[in-house]
Amino acid sequence: MHKEYLTVSNIVGPLIIVEKIEDVKYGELVEIEDAGGHLRRGEVLDVSTERAVVQVFEGTTGLDVDESKVRFLGRSQKLRVSDEIVGRVFDGSGYPKDGGPEIIAKHTRDINGIPINPQARDYPSEFIQTGISSIDGMNPLVRGQKLPIFSGSGLPHSRIAAQIARQAKVLGKKEKFAVVFGGMGITFEEANFFIEDFRDTGALERSVVFLNLANEPPIERIATPRLALTCAEYLAFDLDMHVLVILVDYTFYAEALREISAARKEIPGRRGYPGYLYTDLATMYERAGRIKGKAGSITYIPILTMPEDDKTHPIADLTGYITEGQIMLSREIHRKGIYPPVDVLPSLSRLKDKGIGKGKTREDHADVLNQLFACYARGKDARELALILGEAALSDMDKIYLDFADRYEDEFVRQGESEARTIEQTLELGWKLLRMVPSAELKRISPEYLERYYSEDQ
C-alpha cells in the first residue's frame, strides 16, 4: 500500500504543494483523490526534505486543500512495449487513443531512457531515400542522423512530415522499417490530418503514433517525445528495425517547459525559457543513432516552427548546435506556390558525404549536388542584381543562371505531395537542369561524369 497524505498546503495554478513527506523522489508518479473520490494523475516536479511540488496532469480546478488525498506511487512514468505496438495510436501519456485494446506488455521501459555509451555508437553511413528531391539530392538523410526541419507558422511542415513518413526507406535492403510519429501541442485538425493520411495511404501499418493535443496538459507535452523515443529504442534495439522518428512541434514542447518552469518560480534564461533548455533538448536528440553490433537504428527528424521566422531564436539556435544540420523551409518560396518550400542554400546535412556515392546512391551524386548548389547560388545573385539594375544590365551568362534558378525551383524543388522520386530520378533531373549551362562552366563535376551524363539527350 502506498502511503496517503492529507497535507496539501497550497494550490498554485497546475501545482499542488504537499508537506511532511517521506521518501519521495523527483519524477515520481502521483495519484490525487479529490473530495468526490475522483482520481487525477500527477508527477513530482520538485522535492525537498519535507515538501514536494506536484504537477497535476488534469489541472487543479475543483481540488480542495483540506480534502485532497495524495498518494506517491514510487515509480516514474513507464511505457509498456511489445511488437503489437506497431500500427497503433496513443495519447501523450501512452494510453491507446484508437479504440483498440491495451498493449499486453512484453517489457515496461522508463520513458527517460538510458544514454547511449559514446564508445558503442556506430557512425551513420547509409542513405535514406525520402522521395523528396530537395532533401535526397541536396541534403541527404543518413541512417542514424538527427536532421531537424526548421519551419515557420503557416508553412506546410505537417504535409512534408506526412510525406516523409509515407515514403522514407533504406535503399537496397529488405529490412524492417518503422515510423514513430509524435505530435506535441498540435491542433485537433492537424492530428486528424496525420491519422487520416497515415490510414488512407497504409503508412499506419508500419507506424506508431503518439498525439498530445493543444488543449491537453503541458506536462503531457513534456512526456510525448520521451514516449515516442522509448518506443523507437525498443523497435530499433530489441526488434532490429530501422526506425524513423518524426516529432512535431518542438516549439510547443519548449513553451510547455517554459510554462512549468515559471510555475516552479525558476530563474528564467533567454526569452524566458529555462536555463537548462539546451540540456533538456540534448537528452532527447541524443537518443538517436546506431549502436555497434545492433542491426537496428534510430533516425530522427524533429520539426520546429521558428517564432517570427527567427533562426536565432533559442529553440532553433540550440537545436542547430545539437543536431547534424537542418532543412530550412522558406516563406518566399512558399509564396510562389512551390511545394515543398525547401530553401536548399541555408539548409545543411553535415553527414551528407557519408551516405552518398558509389554503392549507396550513385557515383556522380556528390559532384551533381555541389554543382547544383553553385549554379543556384549564382542564379539567385543574378536575380537580386536584376531587381536592382534591371535585366538589361545582366550579361548573357547571368541570364542563363537566372533562368537556371527559376527552373531549378520550378522543376527540381517543386514536386507533388504524393510524388516519390527515386534518387536516380532526382539525379537525372539535376543533369537535365545542368545541361542549361555550358559544360565549361561546370567546374565542380569531374570530366568522366561530364562525358558520361552531360551529353545524354534526355
Residue pairs with C-beta under 8 A, 6 or more apart in sequence:
2 31
2 71
2 72
2 73
2 74
3 22
3 71
3 72
4 69
4 70
4 71
5 18
5 20
5 21
5 69
5 70
5 71
5 72
6 66
6 68
6 69
6 70
7 18
7 19
7 20
7 21
7 70
8 16
8 17
8 18
8 19
8 63
8 65
8 66
8 68
8 70
9 17
9 18
9 19
9 51
9 65
10 16
10 17
10 65
11 17
11 60
11 63
11 65
12 263
13 60
13 263
14 55
14 56
14 59
14 60
14 217
14 218
14 219
14 263
15 45
15 53
15 54
15 55
15 56
15 60
15 263
15 264
16 32
16 42
16 53
16 54
16 56
16 60
16 63
16 68
16 70
17 51
17 52
17 53
17 54
18 51
18 52
18 54
18 70
19 50
19 51
20 50
21 47
21 50
21 51
21 52
21 72
24 44
24 47
24 52
24 72
25 44
25 47
25 74
25 76
26 44
26 45
26 46
26 47
27 43
27 44
27 76
27 77
27 112
28 43
28 44
28 72
28 73
28 74
28 75
28 76
29 41
29 42
29 43
29 72
29 73
29 75
29 76
29 77
30 41
30 42
30 43
30 44
30 54
30 70
30 71
30 72
30 73
31 39
31 40
31 41
31 42
31 70
31 71
31 73
32 39
32 40
32 41
32 42
32 54
32 56
32 63
32 68
32 69
32 70
32 71
33 39
33 40
33 68
33 69
33 70
33 71
34 40
34 62
34 63
34 64
34 67
34 68
35 64
35 67
35 68
40 56
40 57
40 58
40 63
41 56
41 57
41 58
41 93
42 54
42 55
42 56
42 57
42 219
43 54
43 55
43 57
43 77
43 219
44 52
44 53
44 54
44 72
45 53
45 54
45 55
45 260
45 264
46 52
46 53
46 264
47 53
52 72
53 264
54 70
55 219
55 260
55 263
56 63
57 93
57 217
57 219
57 220
58 217
59 217
76 110
76 111
76 112
77 93
77 94
77 110
77 111
77 223
77 226
78 108
78 109
78 110
78 111
79 94
79 108
79 109
79 111
79 227
79 230
79 231
80 94
80 102
80 103
80 104
80 105
80 107
80 108
81 103
81 105
81 106
81 107
81 108
81 109
81 230
81 231
81 234
81 238
82 103
82 104
82 105
82 106
82 107
83 106
83 239
84 103
84 104
85 103
85 208
85 231
85 234
85 235
86 178
86 205
86 206
86 207
86 208
86 235
87 204
87 205
87 206
87 207
87 208
88 96
88 98
88 100
88 103
88 208
88 209
89 96
89 97
89 98
89 195
89 204
89 209
89 211
90 96
90 97
90 98
90 208
90 209
90 210
90 211
90 227
91 97
91 210
91 211
91 212
91 216
91 220
92 184
92 210
92 211
92 212
92 213
92 216
92 217
92 220
92 221
92 223
92 224
92 227
93 220
93 223
93 227
94 111
94 210
94 223
94 227
96 102
96 103
97 211
107 234
107 238
109 230
109 233
109 234
110 230
111 223
111 226
111 227
111 230
112 226
112 283
113 226
113 229
113 230
113 233
113 287
115 283
115 286
116 286
116 287
116 289
116 291
120 291
120 292
121 289
121 290
121 291
121 292
122 144
122 289
122 290
122 291
122 292
122 294
123 144
123 290
123 354
124 142
124 143
124 144
124 145
124 289
124 290
124 297
124 299
124 324
124 351
124 354
124 355
125 142
125 143
125 354
125 355
125 360
126 142
126 143
126 144
126 170
126 171
126 355
126 360
127 140
127 141
127 142
127 143
127 170
127 171
127 355
127 356
127 360
127 361
127 423
128 140
128 141
128 142
128 143
128 168
128 169
128 170
128 171
128 244
128 299
128 355
129 136
129 167
129 168
129 169
129 170
129 171
129 422
129 423
130 136
130 141
130 163
130 164
130 167
130 168
131 163
131 164
131 167
131 168
131 419
131 420
131 421
131 422
132 160
132 163
132 164
132 167
132 340
132 342
132 415
132 421
133 412
133 413
133 415
133 421
133 425
133 426
133 429
134 340
134 342
134 344
134 347
134 412
134 413
135 141
135 164
135 327
135 342
136 421
136 423
136 426
137 365
137 368
137 369
137 372
137 412
137 423
137 426
137 427
137 429
137 430
138 344
138 347
138 369
138 372
138 373
139 147
139 325
139 327
139 344
139 347
139 348
139 349
139 352
140 349
140 352
140 355
140 356
140 361
141 147
141 168
141 299
141 301
141 349
141 355
142 299
142 349
142 351
142 352
142 354
142 355
143 170
143 242
143 290
143 297
143 299
143 355
144 288
144 289
144 290
144 297
144 298
144 299
145 288
145 299
145 300
145 324
145 325
145 349
145 351
146 285
146 288
146 299
146 300
146 302
146 322
146 323
146 324
147 299
147 300
147 301
147 323
147 324
147 325
147 326
147 327
147 349
148 250
148 301
148 302
148 303
148 304
148 319
148 320
148 323
148 325
148 326
148 327
149 157
149 160
149 161
149 301
149 302
149 303
149 304
149 326
149 327
149 329
150 304
150 306
150 311
150 316
150 319
150 326
150 327
150 328
150 329
151 157
151 303
151 304
151 305
151 306
151 329
152 305
152 306
152 309
152 329
152 331
153 305
154 331
154 334
155 305
155 329
155 331
155 334
155 341
156 329
156 334
156 339
156 340
156 341
157 248
157 249
157 303
157 305
157 329
158 186
158 190
158 193
158 194
158 248
159 339
159 340
159 417
160 329
160 340
161 181
161 194
161 246
161 248
161 301
161 303
162 193
162 194
162 197
162 198
162 203
163 340
163 417
163 418
164 244
164 246
164 301
165 179
165 181
165 198
165 203
165 207
165 244
165 246
166 197
166 198
166 201
166 203
166 418
166 420
167 420
168 177
168 179
168 244
169 177
170 177
170 242
171 360
171 361
171 423
175 241
175 242
175 295
176 239
176 240
176 241
176 242
177 206
177 241
177 242
177 243
177 244
178 206
178 207
178 208
178 235
178 241
178 242
178 243
178 244
179 203
179 206
179 207
179 208
179 243
179 244
179 245
179 246
180 207
180 208
180 210
180 228
180 229
180 231
180 232
180 235
180 243
180 244
180 245
180 246
181 194
181 198
181 207
181 208
181 209
181 210
181 228
181 245
181 246
181 247
182 209
182 210
182 211
182 212
182 224
182 225
182 227
182 228
182 245
182 246
182 247
182 248
183 190
183 191
183 194
183 209
183 210
183 211
183 212
183 213
183 224
183 247
183 248
183 249
184 212
184 221
184 224
184 225
184 247
184 248
184 249
184 250
184 252
184 253
184 256
185 212
185 213
185 214
185 221
185 249
185 252
185 253
185 255
185 256
186 211
186 212
186 213
186 214
186 248
186 249
186 252
187 213
187 214
188 213
188 214
188 215
190 248
191 211
191 213
194 209
194 211
195 204
195 209
195 211
197 203
198 204
198 207
198 209
208 228
208 231
208 235
210 224
210 227
210 228
210 231
211 224
212 220
212 221
212 223
212 224
214 252
218 256
218 259
218 260
219 256
219 260
221 252
221 253
221 256
222 253
222 256
222 257
222 260
224 247
224 253
225 247
225 250
225 253
225 284
226 284
228 245
228 247
229 245
229 284
229 287
229 298
232 243
232 245
232 287
232 298
233 287
233 298
235 241
235 243
235 296
236 242
236 243
236 294
236 296
236 297
236 298
237 291
237 294
237 296
239 296
240 294
240 295
240 296
241 296
242 296
242 297
242 299
243 296
243 297
243 298
243 299
244 299
244 300
244 301
245 288
245 298
245 299
245 300
245 301
246 301
246 303
247 300
247 301
247 302
247 303
248 303
249 303
249 304
249 305
250 281
250 302
250 303
250 304
250 315
250 319
251 304
251 305
251 306
251 307
251 315
254 273
254 277
254 281
254 314
254 315
257 273
257 274
257 277
257 280
258 268
258 272
258 273
258 274
261 268
261 273
261 274
262 268
262 272
266 274
266 275
267 275
268 274
268 275
269 275
269 277
269 314
270 277
270 314
271 313
271 314
273 314
273 315
274 280
277 314
277 315
277 318
278 318
278 321
278 322
281 318
281 319
281 322
282 322
285 300
285 302
285 319
285 322
285 323
286 322
287 298
287 300
288 298
288 299
288 300
289 297
289 298
290 297
290 298
300 323
302 319
302 323
304 315
304 316
304 319
306 313
306 315
306 316
307 313
307 315
309 331
310 316
311 317
311 320
311 328
311 346
316 326
319 326
320 326
324 349
324 350
324 351
325 347
325 348
325 349
325 350
325 351
325 352
326 347
326 348
327 342
327 347
327 349
328 342
328 343
328 346
328 347
329 340
329 341
329 342
329 343
330 341
330 342
330 343
331 341
332 343
333 341
333 342
333 343
333 409
333 413
334 341
336 409
338 409
338 410
338 413
338 414
339 414
339 415
339 416
339 417
340 413
340 415
341 413
342 413
344 373
344 376
344 413
345 373
345 376
345 377
345 380
352 369
353 366
355 361
356 365
356 366
356 369
357 363
357 365
357 366
361 423
361 427
362 423
362 424
362 427
363 449
364 427
364 445
364 449
364 452
364 453
365 423
365 427
367 444
367 445
367 446
367 449
368 427
368 430
368 431
368 434
368 445
368 449
369 430
370 444
370 445
371 434
371 442
371 444
371 445
372 408
372 412
372 430
372 433
372 434
374 444
375 401
375 404
375 405
375 408
375 433
375 434
375 437
375 441
376 404
376 405
376 408
378 401
378 404
379 401
379 402
379 403
379 404
379 405
379 406
379 408
380 405
381 401
382 394
382 398
382 399
382 401
382 402
382 405
383 402
383 405
385 393
385 394
385 398
386 393
386 394
386 398
386 402
391 399
391 402
394 402
397 441
400 436
400 437
400 438
401 437
403 436
404 433
404 436
404 437
407 433
407 436
408 433
411 429
411 432
411 433
412 426
412 429
412 430
412 433
415 421
421 429
428 458
431 453
431 454
431 456
431 458
432 458
434 442
434 445
434 454
435 454
439 450
439 454
442 450
442 454
445 454
